[in-house]
Amino acid sequence: MSKPLVIAIDGTSGSGKSSTARGVATRLGLAYLDTGAMYRAVTVAYLDSGVDGGDPEAVTRAVMAADVQLSTDPAHQWVRVNGRDVTDEIRTQRVSTNVSTVAVIPACRADLVKRQRAIIEAAPQGIVAEGRDITTVVAPDADLRLLLSADPEIRMARRRLDHGGQIDDAALRDQILRRDADDSTLVDFTTAADGVVSLDGSLLTLEQVIDTVVALAEHAAEESTDD
């Protein structure tokens, strides 16, 4: 590739964004950015600060003050907040339940968008970035922009497997449906914007989805080289 390849993947919760993005990054030798992990990381910072979640300004201050570091190696993911390893903690129910408190505050989103753009621009070989706002706000000029979707029941079944079956239906619906409802008040991630490719993975295996995205990425890279 003559220049870094940027692939942006958005979509509904549980649609397979993370698994797809990691697989594509591994296959193409690119870096990987899990923006959802960033939201979860600053949620840890907000919770650790002890501020009232009903005070948007206080939450924003806690978020903006947070030192967040995360791996962009698709084979080895880790996250640190203010020097503390929170790789496992960000996946706990406590964080999952509270992440929307941060995600619905425009000032917090704006701060995270700046951080995400900096990581994307610093990836010399290119990057696969996935999460909310990626295709329309964070990386609207990405070489390939993709909106991934799947049937809600399939998404919940997949998330249950991610948790080893150790999650009740109420928590599952909270993670999948309620999170989507909260985020949809600020960003449209169910309708593909102009130039964004839609891919429904309901009836596809993960490998088939990865194969499809890799083929699209290789085509995008060829077009970019021709330009």
N, CA and C atoms as a LAMMPS dump frame, in Angstrom:
ITEM: TIMESTEP
0
ITEM: NUMBER OF ATOMS
681
ITEM: BOX BOUNDS ff ff ff
-5.0000000000000000e+02 5.0000000000000000e+02
-5.0000000000000000e+02 5.0000000000000000e+02
-5.0000000000000000e+02 5.0000000000000000e+02
ITEM: ATOMS id mol type element x y z
1 1 1 N 0.839 -1.177 0
2 1 2 C 0 0 0
3 1 3 C 0.881 1.238 0
4 2 1 N 0.557 2.201 -0.839
5 2 2 C 1.378 3.394 -0.961
6 2 3 C 1.152 4.374 0.171
7 3 1 N 0.025 4.267 0.865
8 3 2 C -0.251 5.135 2.008
9 3 3 C -1.04 4.337 3.039
10 4 1 N -1.048 4.819 4.294
11 4 2 C -1.776 4.082 5.327
12 4 3 C -3.245 3.895 4.952
13 5 1 N -3.758 2.7 5.179
14 5 2 C -5.147 2.382 4.878
15 5 3 C -5.975 2.542 6.147
16 6 1 N -7.037 3.309 6.057
17 6 2 C -7.919 3.524 7.204
18 6 3 C -9.279 2.895 6.907
19 7 1 N -9.689 2 7.794
20 7 2 C -10.989 1.333 7.673
21 7 3 C -11.81 1.698 8.9
22 8 1 N -13.021 2.184 8.689
23 8 2 C -13.901 2.599 9.782
24 8 3 C -15.139 1.713 9.808
25 9 1 N -15.429 1.134 10.974
26 9 2 C -16.567 0.225 11.105
27 9 3 C -17.475 0.68 12.24
28 10 1 N -18.73 0.974 11.902
29 10 2 C -19.737 1.363 12.88
30 10 3 C -20.833 0.303 12.871
31 11 1 N -21.804 0.445 13.748
32 11 2 C -22.915 -0.494 13.755
33 11 3 C -23.546 -0.636 15.117
34 12 1 N -24.572 -1.445 15.192
35 12 2 C -25.31 -1.654 16.421
36 12 3 C -24.498 -2.467 17.428
37 13 1 N -24.88 -2.368 18.704
38 13 2 C -24.211 -3.129 19.752
39 13 3 C -24.385 -4.619 19.503
40 14 1 N -23.297 -5.371 19.643
41 14 2 C -23.364 -6.805 19.462
42 14 3 C -23.405 -7.269 18.022
43 15 1 N -23.167 -6.361 17.083
44 15 2 C -23.228 -6.734 15.666
45 15 3 C -21.941 -7.398 15.189
46 16 1 N -20.933 -7.427 16.054
47 16 2 C -19.67 -8.062 15.681
48 16 3 C -18.599 -7.089 15.241
49 17 1 N -18.759 -5.807 15.568
50 17 2 C -17.788 -4.792 15.145
51 17 3 C -16.375 -5.109 15.615
52 18 1 N -16.26 -5.421 16.904
53 18 2 C -14.929 -5.636 17.478
54 18 3 C -14.249 -6.869 16.895
55 19 1 N -14.972 -7.98 16.86
56 19 2 C -14.385 -9.216 16.332
57 19 3 C -14.016 -9.063 14.865
58 20 1 N -14.884 -8.4 14.124
59 20 2 C -14.618 -8.172 12.704
60 20 3 C -13.4 -7.275 12.522
61 21 1 N -13.368 -6.176 13.26
62 21 2 C -12.275 -5.219 13.121
63 21 3 C -10.932 -5.851 13.49
64 22 1 N -10.9 -6.618 14.579
65 22 2 C -9.649 -7.286 14.967
66 22 3 C -9.216 -8.278 13.894
67 23 1 N -10.175 -9.036 13.362
68 23 2 C -9.846 -10.017 12.334
69 23 3 C -9.318 -9.382 11.07
70 24 1 N -9.942 -8.277 10.656
71 24 2 C -9.504 -7.573 9.446
72 24 3 C -8.118 -6.962 9.671
73 25 1 N -7.908 -6.352 10.839
74 25 2 C -6.604 -5.749 11.149
75 25 3 C -5.503 -6.802 11.133
76 26 1 N -5.793 -7.959 11.709
77 26 2 C -4.813 -9.045 11.736
78 26 3 C -4.506 -9.527 10.324
79 27 1 N -5.539 -9.707 9.542
80 27 2 C -5.389 -10.222 8.185
81 27 3 C -4.57 -9.249 7.315
82 28 1 N -4.781 -7.956 7.489
83 28 2 C -4.135 -6.958 6.633
84 28 3 C -2.882 -6.337 7.259
85 29 1 N -2.541 -6.746 8.475
86 29 2 C -1.351 -6.203 9.125
87 29 3 C -1.505 -4.756 9.541
88 30 1 N -2.703 -4.39 9.979
89 30 2 C -2.988 -3.019 10.384
90 30 3 C -3.147 -2.919 11.897
91 31 1 N -3.091 -1.692 12.393
92 31 2 C -3.379 -1.447 13.799
93 31 3 C -4.891 -1.563 14.01
94 32 1 N -5.299 -1.607 15.273
95 32 2 C -6.712 -1.772 15.6
96 32 3 C -7.087 -0.813 16.727
97 33 1 N -8.173 -0.075 16.526
98 33 2 C -8.649 0.853 17.552
99 33 3 C -10.069 0.497 17.953
100 34 1 N -10.23 0.129 19.227
101 34 2 C -11.54 -0.16 19.797
102 34 3 C -12.004 1.088 20.539
103 35 1 N -12.81 1.914 19.867
104 35 2 C -13.239 3.16 20.501
105 35 3 C -14.201 2.89 21.655
106 36 1 N -14.905 1.76 21.601
107 36 2 C -15.777 1.408 22.709
108 36 3 C -14.987 1.208 23.988
109 37 1 N -13.772 0.66 23.859
110 37 2 C -12.906 0.487 25.022
111 37 3 C -12.512 1.836 25.603
112 38 1 N -12.373 2.84 24.736
113 38 2 C -12.046 4.182 25.221
114 38 3 C -13.198 4.749 26.045
115 39 1 N -14.434 4.564 25.555
116 39 2 C -15.596 5.033 26.31
117 39 3 C -15.681 4.316 27.658
118 40 1 N -15.407 3.022 27.652
119 40 2 C -15.451 2.268 28.889
120 40 3 C -14.325 2.708 29.839
121 41 1 N -13.177 3.024 29.267
122 41 2 C -12.048 3.451 30.089
123 41 3 C -12.348 4.758 30.816
124 42 1 N -12.893 5.726 30.089
125 42 2 C -13.201 7.002 30.75
126 42 3 C -14.388 6.855 31.698
127 43 1 N -15.216 5.835 31.473
128 43 2 C -16.288 5.554 32.424
129 43 3 C -15.703 5.108 33.753
130 44 1 N -14.637 4.288 33.686
131 44 2 C -13.935 3.889 34.907
132 44 3 C -13.407 5.134 35.617
133 45 1 N -12.823 6.056 34.848
134 45 2 C -12.276 7.279 35.44
135 45 3 C -13.374 8.097 36.114
136 46 1 N -14.525 8.189 35.457
137 46 2 C -15.648 8.936 36.035
138 46 3 C -16.141 8.253 37.312
139 47 1 N -16.277 6.932 37.283
140 47 2 C -16.739 6.213 38.468
141 47 3 C -15.727 6.318 39.606
142 48 1 N -14.447 6.222 39.269
143 48 2 C -13.403 6.329 40.294
144 48 3 C -13.387 7.714 40.947
145 49 1 N -13.765 8.722 40.179
146 49 2 C -13.715 10.097 40.687
147 49 3 C -14.763 10.357 41.761
148 50 1 N -15.834 9.553 41.737
149 50 2 C -16.882 9.724 42.734
150 50 3 C -17.853 10.857 42.46
151 51 1 N -17.762 11.474 41.282
152 51 2 C -18.671 12.582 40.979
153 51 3 C -20.073 12.056 40.706
154 52 1 N -21.038 12.94 40.82
155 52 2 C -22.437 12.595 40.591
156 52 3 C -22.685 12.405 39.102
157 53 1 N -23.197 11.228 38.707
158 53 2 C -23.472 10.969 37.304
159 53 3 C -24.542 11.866 36.724
160 54 1 N -25.3 12.502 37.578
161 54 2 C -26.332 13.425 37.11
162 54 3 C -25.814 14.833 36.871
163 55 1 N -24.514 15.038 37.074
164 55 2 C -23.883 16.347 36.868
165 55 3 C -22.984 16.251 35.634
166 56 1 N -23.506 16.602 34.449
167 56 2 C -22.724 16.447 33.205
168 56 3 C -21.392 17.182 33.223
169 57 1 N -21.342 18.343 33.832
170 57 2 C -20.089 19.105 33.853
171 57 3 C -19.03 18.389 34.691
172 58 1 N -19.448 17.825 35.818
173 58 2 C -18.501 17.108 36.67
174 58 3 C -18.018 15.838 35.974
175 59 1 N -18.931 15.134 35.316
176 59 2 C -18.541 13.927 34.581
177 59 3 C -17.557 14.292 33.477
178 60 1 N -17.835 15.38 32.773
179 60 2 C -16.96 15.819 31.686
180 60 3 C -15.563 16.143 32.201
181 61 1 N -15.486 16.815 33.331
182 61 2 C -14.17 17.14 33.9
183 61 3 C -13.387 15.869 34.227
184 62 1 N -14.083 14.887 34.786
185 62 2 C -13.416 13.625 35.12
186 62 3 C -12.931 12.919 33.865
187 63 1 N -13.739 12.953 32.827
188 63 2 C -13.384 12.305 31.563
189 63 3 C -12.193 12.997 30.915
190 64 1 N -12.233 14.317 30.846
191 64 2 C -11.174 15.063 30.165
192 64 3 C -9.851 14.983 30.917
193 65 1 N -9.919 14.767 32.222
194 65 2 C -8.689 14.672 33.021
195 65 3 C -8.08 13.279 32.976
196 66 1 N -8.82 12.315 32.464
197 66 2 C -8.361 10.919 32.486
198 66 3 C -7.225 10.686 31.498
199 67 1 N -6.168 10.05 31.995
200 67 2 C -5.063 9.621 31.142
201 67 3 C -5.382 8.208 30.673
202 68 1 N -5.748 8.084 29.395
203 68 2 C -6.136 6.787 28.849
204 68 3 C -5.088 6.319 27.853
205 69 1 N -4.602 5.118 28.056
206 69 2 C -3.663 4.497 27.131
207 69 3 C -4.225 3.13 26.754
208 70 1 N -4.155 2.791 25.479
209 70 2 C -4.647 1.487 25.061
210 70 3 C -3.832 0.942 23.906
211 71 1 N -3.776 -0.367 23.848
212 71 2 C -3.025 -1.052 22.806
213 71 3 C -3.752 -0.941 21.473
214 72 1 N -2.975 -0.833 20.392
215 72 2 C -3.555 -0.892 19.041
216 72 3 C -3.088 -2.155 18.318
217 73 1 N -2.579 -3.094 19.091
218 73 2 C -2.17 -4.393 18.548
219 73 3 C -3.382 -5.328 18.611
220 74 1 N -3.914 -5.762 17.459
221 74 2 C -5.123 -6.593 17.493
222 74 3 C -4.936 -7.917 18.212
223 75 1 N -3.693 -8.367 18.355
224 75 2 C -3.431 -9.651 19.007
225 75 3 C -3.214 -9.515 20.505
226 76 1 N -3.048 -8.299 20.981
227 76 2 C -2.753 -8.104 22.409
228 76 3 C -3.383 -6.793 22.859
229 77 1 N -4.578 -6.88 23.396
230 77 2 C -5.313 -5.696 23.816
231 77 3 C -5.157 -5.44 25.309
232 78 1 N -4.857 -4.215 25.663
233 78 2 C -4.827 -3.806 27.062
234 78 3 C -5.247 -2.344 27.16
235 79 1 N -5.748 -1.966 28.325
236 79 2 C -6.216 -0.592 28.555
237 79 3 C -5.746 -0.143 29.929
238 80 1 N -5.219 1.07 30.007
239 80 2 C -4.808 1.642 31.283
240 80 3 C -5.464 3.001 31.473
241 81 1 N -5.897 3.256 32.682
242 81 2 C -6.5 4.547 33.04
243 81 3 C -5.74 5.118 34.225
244 82 1 N -5.178 6.288 34.027
245 82 2 C -4.394 6.946 35.079
246 82 3 C -3.354 5.996 35.661
247 83 1 N -2.712 5.238 34.758
248 83 2 C -1.636 4.341 35.146
249 83 3 C -2.073 2.99 35.673
250 84 1 N -3.376 2.744 35.755
251 84 2 C -3.892 1.483 36.3
252 84 3 C -4.433 0.608 35.18
253 85 1 N -4.078 -0.673 35.207
254 85 2 C -4.577 -1.599 34.204
255 85 3 C -6.051 -1.892 34.462
256 86 1 N -6.896 -1.578 33.479
257 86 2 C -8.341 -1.784 33.63
258 86 3 C -8.872 -2.674 32.503
259 87 1 N -7.976 -3.458 31.904
260 87 2 C -8.343 -4.277 30.752
261 87 3 C -9.556 -5.158 31.038
262 88 1 N -9.574 -5.798 32.185
263 88 2 C -10.698 -6.657 32.55
264 88 3 C -11.852 -5.855 33.137
265 89 1 N -11.512 -4.831 33.896
266 89 2 C -12.552 -4.05 34.583
267 89 3 C -13.52 -3.375 33.623
268 90 1 N -13.032 -2.931 32.464
269 90 2 C -13.924 -2.209 31.553
270 90 3 C -15.027 -3.103 30.988
271 91 1 N -14.889 -4.41 31.14
272 91 2 C -15.913 -5.337 30.631
273 91 3 C -16.885 -5.781 31.719
274 92 1 N -16.761 -5.236 32.922
275 92 2 C -17.654 -5.63 34.007
276 92 3 C -19.031 -5 33.834
277 93 1 N -20.012 -5.588 34.516
278 93 2 C -21.376 -5.074 34.451
279 93 3 C -21.463 -3.65 34.992
280 94 1 N -20.655 -3.346 35.999
281 94 2 C -20.649 -1.999 36.581
282 94 3 C -20.335 -0.947 35.526
283 95 1 N -19.342 -1.222 34.699
284 95 2 C -18.964 -0.273 33.657
285 95 3 C -19.994 -0.287 32.529
286 96 1 N -20.436 -1.467 32.135
287 96 2 C -21.423 -1.573 31.055
288 96 3 C -22.691 -0.803 31.38
289 97 1 N -23.091 -0.844 32.652
290 97 2 C -24.306 -0.16 33.074
291 97 3 C -24.151 1.352 33.048
292 98 1 N -22.937 1.838 33.28
293 98 2 C -22.722 3.279 33.429
294 98 3 C -22.118 3.97 32.217
295 99 1 N -21.705 3.225 31.197
296 99 2 C -21.007 3.843 30.078
297 99 3 C -21.877 4.857 29.343
298 100 1 N -23.18 4.663 29.313
299 100 2 C -24.052 5.605 28.619
300 100 3 C -24.084 6.969 29.303
301 101 1 N -23.792 6.997 30.602
302 101 2 C -23.728 8.275 31.313
303 101 3 C -22.706 9.196 30.648
304 102 1 N -21.587 8.601 30.244
305 102 2 C -20.545 9.347 29.537
306 102 3 C -20.904 9.55 28.073
307 103 1 N -21.391 8.488 27.443
308 103 2 C -21.591 8.495 25.993
309 103 3 C -22.622 9.513 25.519
310 104 1 N -23.582 9.856 26.371
311 104 2 C -24.631 10.786 25.928
312 104 3 C -24.263 12.251 26.161
313 105 1 N -23.104 12.519 26.731
314 105 2 C -22.681 13.907 26.969
315 105 3 C -21.856 14.386 25.776
316 106 1 N -22.361 15.36 25.017
317 106 2 C -21.643 15.821 23.811
318 106 3 C -20.2 16.234 24.068
319 107 1 N -19.933 16.894 25.171
320 107 2 C -18.562 17.345 25.458
321 107 3 C -17.619 16.16 25.659
322 108 1 N -18.122 15.102 26.262
323 108 2 C -17.303 13.892 26.443
324 108 3 C -17.03 13.239 25.097
325 109 1 N -18.049 13.167 24.259
326 109 2 C -17.872 12.58 22.934
327 109 3 C -16.846 13.378 22.137
328 110 1 N -16.927 14.717 22.22
329 110 2 C -15.999 15.565 21.478
330 110 3 C -14.562 15.328 21.935
331 111 1 N -14.37 15.161 23.245
332 111 2 C -13.032 14.905 23.774
333 111 3 C -12.503 13.567 23.264
334 112 1 N -13.357 12.557 23.258
335 112 2 C -12.923 11.242 22.793
336 112 3 C -12.678 11.22 21.285
337 113 1 N -13.456 11.978 20.535
338 113 2 C -13.232 12.059 19.089
339 113 3 C -11.833 12.607 18.808
340 114 1 N -11.407 13.62 19.543
341 114 2 C -10.061 14.179 19.366
342 114 3 C -9 13.125 19.647
343 115 1 N -9.192 12.358 20.7
344 115 2 C -8.224 11.315 21.048
345 115 3 C -8.189 10.224 19.975
346 116 1 N -9.374 9.858 19.488
347 116 2 C -9.449 8.801 18.479
348 116 3 C -8.781 9.231 17.176
349 117 1 N -9.021 10.467 16.753
350 117 2 C -8.395 10.975 15.527
351 117 3 C -6.878 10.978 15.655
352 118 1 N -6.386 11.33 16.83
353 118 2 C -4.933 11.367 17.04
354 118 3 C -4.333 9.974 16.89
355 119 1 N -5.016 8.963 17.416
356 119 2 C -4.522 7.591 17.305
357 119 3 C -4.537 7.134 15.854
358 120 1 N -5.613 7.434 15.146
359 120 2 C -5.73 7.051 13.735
360 120 3 C -4.62 7.692 12.909
361 121 1 N -4.387 8.967 13.129
362 121 2 C -3.373 9.684 12.355
363 121 3 C -1.962 9.203 12.678
364 122 1 N -1.776 8.641 13.863
365 122 2 C -0.433 8.212 14.28
366 122 3 C -0.098 6.788 13.859
367 123 1 N -1.046 6.092 13.214
368 123 2 C -0.81 4.702 12.818
369 123 3 C -0.104 4.675 11.459
370 124 1 N 1.192 4.42 11.415
371 124 2 C 1.941 4.535 10.164
372 124 3 C 1.536 3.528 9.094
373 125 1 N 1.151 2.34 9.506
374 125 2 C 0.807 1.306 8.529
375 125 3 C -0.668 1.296 8.17
376 126 1 N -1.474 2.088 8.898
377 126 2 C -2.917 2.087 8.696
378 126 3 C -3.618 1.455 9.878
379 127 1 N -4.934 1.558 9.924
380 127 2 C -5.658 1.134 11.119
381 127 3 C -7.094 0.76 10.776
382 128 1 N -7.624 -0.16 11.548
383 128 2 C -9.053 -0.481 11.503
384 128 3 C -9.647 0.071 12.789
385 129 1 N -10.535 1.04 12.68
386 129 2 C -11.149 1.664 13.85
387 129 3 C -12.629 1.338 13.872
388 130 1 N -13.123 0.937 15.028
389 130 2 C -14.539 0.579 15.104
390 130 3 C -15.216 1.242 16.292
391 131 1 N -16.51 1.543 16.113
392 131 2 C -17.287 2.126 17.196
393 131 3 C -18.187 3.248 16.715
394 132 1 N -18.866 3.846 17.656
395 132 2 C -19.795 4.923 17.366
396 132 3 C -19.104 6.129 16.718
397 133 1 N -19.784 6.764 15.788
398 133 2 C -19.323 8.007 15.14
399 133 3 C -18.175 7.81 14.166
400 134 1 N -17.63 6.615 14.083
401 134 2 C -16.414 6.418 13.298
402 134 3 C -16.603 6.782 11.827
403 135 1 N -17.672 6.31 11.214
404 135 2 C -17.836 6.505 9.768
405 135 3 C -18.27 7.907 9.391
406 136 1 N -18.868 8.639 10.339
407 136 2 C -19.427 9.946 9.997
408 136 3 C -18.733 11.123 10.671
409 137 1 N -18.184 10.907 11.861
410 137 2 C -17.599 12.008 12.623
411 137 3 C -16.085 11.859 12.787
412 138 1 N -15.658 10.709 13.261
413 138 2 C -14.239 10.515 13.568
414 138 3 C -13.398 10.376 12.304
415 139 1 N -13.814 9.508 11.396
416 139 2 C -13.024 9.243 10.188
417 139 3 C -13.908 9.252 8.941
418 140 1 N -14.535 10.388 8.639
419 140 2 C -15.42 10.454 7.466
420 140 3 C -14.675 10.308 6.142
421 141 1 N -13.347 10.465 6.166
422 141 2 C -12.545 10.333 4.946
423 141 3 C -11.8 8.995 4.886
424 142 1 N -12.214 8.032 5.701
425 142 2 C -11.563 6.721 5.693
426 142 3 C -11.673 6.083 4.312
427 143 1 N -10.696 5.257 3.974
428 143 2 C -10.685 4.598 2.666
429 143 3 C -11.879 3.665 2.501
430 144 1 N -12.279 3.031 3.592
431 144 2 C -13.452 2.159 3.587
432 144 3 C -14.256 2.45 4.839
433 145 1 N -15.539 2.741 4.649
434 145 2 C -16.441 2.973 5.775
435 145 3 C -17.561 1.945 5.7
436 146 1 N -17.805 1.298 6.823
437 146 2 C -18.722 0.164 6.838
438 146 3 C -19.697 0.283 8.006
439 147 1 N -20.969 -0.031 7.733
440 147 2 C -21.983 -0.09 8.78
441 147 3 C -22.413 -1.543 8.921
442 148 1 N -22.076 -2.128 10.071
443 148 2 C -22.351 -3.542 10.305
444 148 3 C -23.618 -3.691 11.147
445 149 1 N -24.495 -4.6 10.743
446 149 2 C -25.734 -4.814 11.484
447 149 3 C -26.005 -6.3 11.625
448 150 1 N -26.975 -6.621 12.48
449 150 2 C -27.414 -8.01 12.662
450 150 3 C -28.745 -7.979 13.396
451 151 1 N -29.496 -9.036 13.268
452 151 2 C -30.789 -9.161 13.934
453 151 3 C -30.6 -9.042 15.453
454 152 1 N -31.501 -8.31 16.155
455 152 2 C -31.347 -8.113 17.602
456 152 3 C -31.214 -9.412 18.396
457 153 1 N -32.009 -10.419 18.068
458 153 2 C -31.913 -11.68 18.812
459 153 3 C -30.558 -12.35 18.593
460 154 1 N -30.035 -12.242 17.384
461 154 2 C -28.72 -12.811 17.088
462 154 3 C -27.639 -12.037 17.84
463 155 1 N -27.784 -10.73 17.897
464 155 2 C -26.803 -9.908 18.616
465 155 3 C -26.78 -10.26 20.092
466 156 1 N -27.953 -10.46 20.679
467 156 2 C -27.999 -10.809 22.102
468 156 3 C -27.431 -12.204 22.346
469 157 1 N -27.682 -13.122 21.428
470 157 2 C -27.133 -14.474 21.57
471 157 3 C -25.607 -14.44 21.514
472 158 1 N -25.071 -13.627 20.608
473 158 2 C -23.619 -13.519 20.495
474 158 3 C -23.017 -12.902 21.748
475 159 1 N -23.66 -11.87 22.28
476 159 2 C -23.136 -11.228 23.485
477 159 3 C -23.199 -12.177 24.67
478 160 1 N -24.234 -13.019 24.715
479 160 2 C -24.327 -14.008 25.79
480 160 3 C -23.133 -14.964 25.724
481 161 1 N -22.764 -15.376 24.516
482 161 2 C -21.607 -16.243 24.348
483 161 3 C -20.333 -15.536 24.798
484 162 1 N -20.228 -14.239 24.499
485 162 2 C -19.054 -13.472 24.924
486 162 3 C -18.884 -13.515 26.433
487 163 1 N -20.019 -13.588 27.144
488 163 2 C -19.99 -13.612 28.611
489 163 3 C -20.009 -15.039 29.152
490 164 1 N -19.794 -16.015 28.271
491 164 2 C -19.783 -17.399 28.709
492 164 3 C -21.111 -17.882 29.238
493 165 1 N -22.176 -17.207 28.8
494 165 2 C -23.516 -17.569 29.246
495 165 3 C -23.859 -17.041 30.62
496 166 1 N -22.901 -16.369 31.262
497 166 2 C -23.095 -15.891 32.632
498 166 3 C -23.622 -14.457 32.658
499 167 1 N -24.767 -14.243 32.049
500 167 2 C -25.394 -12.928 32.063
501 167 3 C -26.893 -13.12 31.916
502 168 1 N -27.675 -12.412 32.735
503 168 2 C -29.115 -12.616 32.685
504 168 3 C -29.739 -11.797 31.557
505 169 1 N -30.991 -12.104 31.227
506 169 2 C -31.649 -11.473 30.086
507 169 3 C -31.778 -9.965 30.254
508 170 1 N -32.053 -9.52 31.481
509 170 2 C -32.222 -8.087 31.722
510 170 3 C -30.918 -7.334 31.452
511 171 1 N -29.811 -7.88 31.943
512 171 2 C -28.507 -7.24 31.722
513 171 3 C -28.142 -7.272 30.249
514 172 1 N -28.504 -8.363 29.599
515 172 2 C -28.202 -8.511 28.181
516 172 3 C -28.95 -7.463 27.353
517 173 1 N -30.228 -7.314 27.632
518 173 2 C -31.023 -6.321 26.906
519 173 3 C -30.551 -4.904 27.215
520 174 1 N -30.07 -4.704 28.442
521 174 2 C -29.542 -3.394 28.808
522 174 3 C -28.31 -3.071 27.977
523 175 1 N -27.423 -4.047 27.84
524 175 2 C -26.183 -3.84 27.079
525 175 3 C -26.45 -3.622 25.598
526 176 1 N -27.404 -4.347 25.039
527 176 2 C -27.632 -4.313 23.596
528 176 3 C -28.664 -3.266 23.192
529 177 1 N -29.877 -3.393 23.716
530 177 2 C -30.977 -2.551 23.249
531 177 3 C -30.995 -1.177 23.907
532 178 1 N -30.812 -1.135 25.227
533 178 2 C -30.848 0.157 25.898
534 178 3 C -29.666 1.026 25.49
535 179 1 N -28.473 0.41 25.346
536 179 2 C -27.298 1.186 24.92
537 179 3 C -27.525 1.78 23.534
538 180 1 N -28.084 0.994 22.631
539 180 2 C -28.368 1.512 21.297
540 180 3 C -29.366 2.658 21.361
541 181 1 N -30.394 2.511 22.191
542 181 2 C -31.41 3.556 22.314
543 181 3 C -30.803 4.843 22.847
544 182 1 N -29.92 4.724 23.849
545 182 2 C -29.27 5.917 24.405
546 182 3 C -28.384 6.6 23.365
547 183 1 N -27.558 5.811 22.691
548 183 2 C -26.622 6.381 21.722
549 183 3 C -27.343 6.982 20.52
550 184 1 N -28.504 6.421 20.184
551 184 2 C -29.223 6.903 18.999
552 184 3 C -29.753 8.312 19.172
553 185 1 N -29.74 8.818 20.417
554 185 2 C -30.183 10.194 20.629
555 185 3 C -29.139 11.189 20.125
556 186 1 N -27.903 10.721 19.9
557 186 2 C -26.825 11.609 19.476
558 186 3 C -26.268 11.279 18.104
559 187 1 N -26.367 10.029 17.686
560 187 2 C -25.762 9.639 16.416
561 187 3 C -26.594 8.546 15.763
562 188 1 N -26.688 8.6 14.432
563 188 2 C -27.433 7.599 13.685
564 188 3 C -26.474 6.501 13.238
565 189 1 N -26.582 5.339 13.853
566 189 2 C -25.705 4.228 13.492
567 189 3 C -26.508 3.066 12.919
568 190 1 N -27.733 3.346 12.505
569 190 2 C -28.562 2.295 11.893
570 190 3 C -28.791 2.537 10.413
571 191 1 N -28.495 3.753 9.95
572 191 2 C -28.662 4.093 8.542
573 191 3 C -27.307 4.501 7.974
574 192 1 N -26.908 3.868 6.901
575 192 2 C -25.603 4.168 6.304
576 192 3 C -25.617 5.553 5.645
577 193 1 N -24.625 6.371 5.989
578 193 2 C -24.481 7.675 5.346
579 193 3 C -23.951 7.47 3.929
580 194 1 N -23.971 8.534 3.141
581 194 2 C -23.458 8.446 1.768
582 194 3 C -22.028 7.927 1.772
583 195 1 N -21.773 6.935 0.941
584 195 2 C -20.429 6.385 0.828
585 195 3 C -20.101 5.296 1.825
586 196 1 N -21.03 5.013 2.733
587 196 2 C -20.811 3.974 3.732
588 196 3 C -21.461 2.668 3.25
589 197 1 N -20.703 1.583 3.302
590 197 2 C -21.188 0.279 2.844
591 197 3 C -21.946 -0.407 3.979
592 198 1 N -23.148 -0.901 3.695
593 198 2 C -23.939 -1.638 4.684
594 198 3 C -23.665 -3.135 4.552
595 199 1 N -23.5 -3.798 5.695
596 199 2 C -23.281 -5.241 5.689
597 199 3 C -24.078 -5.874 6.826
598 200 1 N -25.036 -6.716 6.492
599 200 2 C -25.837 -7.431 7.48
600 200 3 C -25.184 -8.79 7.714
601 201 1 N -24.685 -8.989 8.929
602 201 2 C -23.973 -10.224 9.233
603 201 3 C -24.82 -11.276 9.929
604 202 1 N -26.141 -11.081 9.921
605 202 2 C -27.026 -11.997 10.647
606 202 3 C -26.822 -13.45 10.242
607 203 1 N -26.706 -13.706 8.951
608 203 2 C -26.63 -15.069 8.45
609 203 3 C -25.225 -15.454 8.006
610 204 1 N -24.243 -14.645 8.392
611 204 2 C -22.859 -14.923 8.016
612 204 3 C -22.043 -15.321 9.237
613 205 1 N -21.065 -16.185 9.029
614 205 2 C -20.123 -16.489 10.107
615 205 3 C -19.158 -15.311 10.23
616 206 1 N -18.445 -15.268 11.346
617 206 2 C -17.452 -14.209 11.538
618 206 3 C -16.428 -14.235 10.415
619 207 1 N -15.948 -15.405 10.043
620 207 2 C -14.949 -15.503 8.982
621 207 3 C -15.488 -14.984 7.655
622 208 1 N -16.761 -15.228 7.38
623 208 2 C -17.358 -14.722 6.141
624 208 3 C -17.448 -13.2 6.159
625 209 1 N -17.767 -12.638 7.306
626 209 2 C -17.821 -11.176 7.421
627 209 3 C -16.419 -10.593 7.216
628 210 1 N -15.423 -11.206 7.86
629 210 2 C -14.046 -10.731 7.718
630 210 3 C -13.598 -10.833 6.262
631 211 1 N -13.9 -11.953 5.623
632 211 2 C -13.541 -12.122 4.211
633 211 3 C -14.135 -11.012 3.356
634 212 1 N -15.387 -10.685 3.624
635 212 2 C -16.076 -9.651 2.848
636 212 3 C -15.42 -8.294 3.043
637 213 1 N -15.111 -7.974 4.294
638 213 2 C -14.51 -6.666 4.587
639 213 3 C -13.096 -6.573 4.015
640 214 1 N -12.341 -7.655 4.11
641 214 2 C -10.987 -7.663 3.551
642 214 3 C -11.037 -7.427 2.042
643 215 1 N -11.963 -8.078 1.363
644 215 2 C -12.104 -7.885 -0.085
645 215 3 C -12.456 -6.439 -0.407
646 216 1 N -13.357 -5.863 0.371
647 216 2 C -13.729 -4.458 0.166
648 216 3 C -12.537 -3.541 0.433
649 217 1 N -11.764 -3.853 1.461
650 217 2 C -10.603 -3.033 1.813
651 217 3 C -9.533 -3.097 0.729
652 218 1 N -9.299 -4.289 0.195
653 218 2 C -8.302 -4.429 -0.859
654 218 3 C -8.718 -3.65 -2.102
655 219 1 N -10.013 -3.666 -2.396
656 219 2 C -10.516 -2.89 -3.534
657 219 3 C -10.342 -1.401 -3.271
658 220 1 N -10.644 -0.97 -2.043
659 220 2 C -10.489 0.442 -1.687
660 220 3 C -9.029 0.873 -1.779
661 221 1 N -8.121 -0.02 -1.364
662 221 2 C -6.693 0.289 -1.433
663 221 3 C -6.244 0.438 -2.88
664 222 1 N -6.755 -0.412 -3.748
665 222 2 C -6.403 -0.33 -5.17
666 222 3 C -6.897 0.985 -5.772
667 223 1 N -8.115 1.373 -5.418
668 223 2 C -8.652 2.633 -5.934
669 223 3 C -7.853 3.818 -5.42
670 224 1 N -7.432 3.72 -4.153
671 224 2 C -6.632 4.803 -3.576
672 224 3 C -5.289 4.931 -4.276
673 225 1 N -4.687 3.782 -4.63
674 225 2 C -3.403 3.789 -5.34
675 225 3 C -3.565 4.379 -6.737
676 226 1 N -4.667 4.041 -7.399
677 226 2 C -4.922 4.569 -8.74
678 226 3 C -5.077 6.078 -8.715
679 227 1 N -5.708 6.587 -7.626
680 227 2 C -5.884 8.038 -7.511
681 227 3 C -4.548 8.752 -7.343
